[in-house]
């Protein structure tokens, strides 16, 4: 097979080889995940009570459990036809 007669096949093969080689090189150079240093951990512990934590606590709804009932009818029967019409599919 002569590559001069099939230049597109030659270009595709070279592109695939370069892509595989580039992917292999990228994977080999990818660094392993590093563990955080002890001074970073102590810094994170100091930030827990910082400005962000204070803003988060103040932005929460303090009366979330004390909201009134939103249904004005409660358990009152509001459908006048329910006692007259019996649903055959129920």
N, C-alpha and C positions, 0 to 999 in steps of 0.2 A: 504494500500500500504506500503510495507516494503522498507525502504531506503537502506537496505543492498542489495537488488536485483537490485536497480537502482542507483548506485553510481554517474554516470555521470549526471543524472537529479538533484541529490542533490547538486553536485558541481556547476552546472549551476545556480540553484536557489540562492545559497549562493553568487555566483559572481555577479548576478544581484542585489541582495539586497545590497551588499557592494558598487557596482558602484552607485546606486541611493543614498545611504547614503553619499558617498564621494562627489557626485555632489551637494547634498543639503548643506553639510558642506562648500564646496568651495564657493557656492553662498551666503551663510549667512555671511561668513568672508570677502567677497569682499568689499573693502572700497568704499564709495561714492566718486565721483570726487570732488576734493578740488578746491576751488577758489584760484587764485593767490593772494599773499599778496601785499599790496601797494608798498612795497620796490622793489618787483620783477617787477612791472609795470614800475616804474621809471627807473629801470635798463634797461629794454627793450627800453624805449624811448631814453636813452643815447646811446644805441648801434646803433640806426638807422643811424647815421652819422659816424659810425665807419669804420674800415678797410674793412670789407666785402662790405659795401655799396659803398665805393670808388672804390674797384676792380670791382664791378658789373657795375658801371657807365662807367669806362674806357674800359671795355671789350665789350661794345655795339658798333655796327657798326655806325659810325657817318655819313656815306654817303649812308645809306641804301635807301633813297629816291632819290638819285642822280645817280643811276646806269644807264648805257647806255642801249639802246634797244638791246636785244640778237638776234632778228630775223634780219638777214642781208638783207632779201628781202622786209621787210616791207609789204606794201599793193600791191606789184607788182604781177601780175598774173604769176605763175611759171609753171602751167600745160598747155602745148600747145594743148592738146586734149580736153580741157574743152569746147571750143567754137565749136568744130567739133562734138564731141560725146555727145548726150543728154542722161542722165541717166533716164531710164523709171521708176525707183523706187523712184525718188525724187519728 
